[in-house]
Amino acid sequence: MTLDRAVMAFAGVMVLLSVVLTQFVSPYFLWFTVFIGANLIQSSITGICPAAAVMKRMGLRPGCAF
């Protein structure tokens, strides 16, 4: 798995997790979804993704985006 695919999979899992937590735990978890969306927008503009940096240190091979 490349770094690009791992970051996309991680973002997808986090969005789904935040939706489930919003539905079953507390509506305040909607802010978690907002944070994820803002982070995706920020990384698309700047090219810097904190999750990608961590995964790169874990040894995932880079793809074309990161």
C-alpha positions as CSV (number, residue, x, y, z in Angstrom):
1,M,0.0,0.0,0.0
2,T,1.4,3.4,-0.9
3,L,1.3,6.4,1.3
4,D,-1.4,8.1,-0.8
5,R,-3.8,5.2,-0.5
6,A,-3.1,4.9,3.2
7,V,-3.9,8.5,3.8
8,M,-7.1,8.3,1.8
9,A,-8.1,5.2,3.7
10,F,-7.3,6.7,7.1
11,A,-9.4,9.9,6.2
12,G,-12.3,7.7,5.1
13,V,-12.2,5.6,8.3
14,M,-12.0,8.8,10.4
15,V,-15.0,10.4,8.6
16,L,-17.1,7.2,9.0
17,L,-16.0,6.9,12.7
18,S,-17.0,10.5,13.4
19,V,-20.4,10.0,11.8
20,V,-21.1,6.9,13.9
21,L,-19.9,8.7,17.0
22,T,-22.2,11.6,16.2
23,Q,-25.1,9.3,15.7
24,F,-24.7,7.1,18.7
25,V,-22.7,9.0,21.3
26,S,-23.0,12.8,21.1
27,P,-23.9,15.3,18.4
28,Y,-20.8,17.2,19.4
29,F,-18.7,14.7,17.5
30,L,-19.9,16.5,14.4
31,W,-17.0,18.9,15.2
32,F,-14.6,16.0,14.7
33,T,-16.0,15.6,11.2
34,V,-15.5,19.4,10.6
35,F,-11.9,19.1,11.8
36,I,-11.3,16.2,9.4
37,G,-12.8,18.2,6.5
38,A,-10.7,21.3,7.4
39,N,-7.6,19.2,7.5
40,L,-8.3,17.7,4.1
41,I,-8.8,21.2,2.7
42,Q,-5.6,22.5,4.4
43,S,-3.5,19.6,3.0
44,S,-4.9,20.0,-0.5
45,I,-3.8,23.7,-0.5
46,T,-0.5,23.4,1.3
47,G,0.6,19.9,0.4
48,I,1.4,19.2,4.1
49,C,-0.5,16.4,5.8
50,P,0.2,15.4,9.4
51,A,-1.1,11.9,8.9
52,A,1.2,11.5,5.8
53,A,4.2,12.6,7.8
54,V,3.5,10.0,10.5
55,M,2.8,7.2,8.1
56,K,6.0,8.1,6.1
57,R,8.0,7.7,9.4
58,M,6.3,4.3,9.8
59,G,7.8,3.1,6.6
60,L,5.1,3.4,4.0
61,R,6.5,3.9,0.5
62,P,5.6,7.3,-1.0
63,G,3.2,7.7,-3.8
64,C,2.8,10.5,-6.3
65,A,0.9,12.9,-4.0
66,F,3.0,12.9,-0.8
